[in-house]
Amino acid sequence: MIVECKRLGLPTNPRWILNNNYVEHGVGRFVDPQWGYAKRFPSALMIGYWQTMDNEALLAEINDYLLAKGLPELALSGEGWKIASITQFSHTLVRTFPVSPFGLKHLWLDLRT
């Protein structure tokens, strides 16, 4: 299993925008042929270490970054939000290299205290 991990929440400084980083340097690398994350694999996993922000605001911001990059929004699993636990999302991406379509599962670990 191919796994990529990123932090989620409010920016830690003006140059390090966590949620944009999750999309740009996480999800985006699974569709960018120059990076080719999980090339030749039908699926992979993104782990998000959720440090700050309200759940709906966080998802909305991530989806805004995804849409701006031309990628589909995340779909919340049927289990819904799991506060103080692990929330699951799914994502199907179209890539210009094998294997496509590509399934990307997201697990957000709620580390907020």
N, C-alpha and C positions, 0 to 999 in steps of 0.2 A: 504494500500500500504506500502510495506517495502522499506525504503530509507536508503542508506548509502552515506555519503559525505566525500570527500577528497580534498586536495589542489593539484593543478597541476602546474608544471613548474620546474625551476632550483632548485637544492638542496638548502636547507636553511642552512645546515652544512654537514660535511662529513658523519655524522651518520644518517641523516634524508633526504633520497632521495625521494622527493615527488612523482615522477612518479612510482618508484618501490613500494612505499607505497600504491599508488592507486590500483595497481594490487595485491600485496602480502597481504595487510591488508584490501582491499576493495573487488575487484572482487573475489580473491581467497577464501574468507570466504563464498561465496555463493556456492562453490563446495567442500569445505573441510568438511567432515562429523563431524569432531570435533567441528567446529563452527556451521555448519548447518544454516547459515543465510537464512531466508525465507523458512525454512523447511515447507513442505506441501503447499507452495504457488507456482503457476505456473509462476510468474513473480515478478520482483522488479525493483527498480530504483537506479542508481548511479548518484550522482551529483558531478561534478568536478568543483572546484573553480579555474579557469584558471588564474594564476597570472603573469606568464612570459612565454617566448619562442614563436617562430614562430609556426603557426598552423601545418604545415607539419612536422616539426621537432618533435613537441610534439606528434603527432599521431604516427609517426615512432617509437619513443622511447617507448611509451605505448605498441604498437604492438610487439616490440622486447621483452619486459618484459612478455607479454601474451604468446608469442610463447615459450619462455624459460620455462614457467610454464606448457607448454603442452595445452594451451588454444587457442581457435580461435581468430583471429584478429577482431578488431572492424570494423563495416561496417558503413560508413558515410551515413546519410539519403540522399534521393533524393534532398532535399533542399540545400545541400552543406554547406559550411562554413558560419557561421553568425558572422562576426567580430563585436565586441562591442555589442554582443547579446548572444543568446543561440544556440549552435550547438548540433544537435541530432545524436546519434549513436545507433545501435542495436547490439545485441549479443545473440546467442543461445548457451547455455551451457549444457553439458551432466553431470549429477550428479549420484553418486552411491546411493543416497537416494531419496525418493519421494519429490517433483515432478520432473520428468525428461522426456523429455528435459525441460529446464528452460529458459525463456526469460528475459534478462537483458537489460533494456533501459538505455542509458547514456545521460545526459544533461550536457554539459560543458558551464558554465557561464563565458564569457570573461570579466574579471575584470581588464585587463591590461589598463594602462593609458598612 
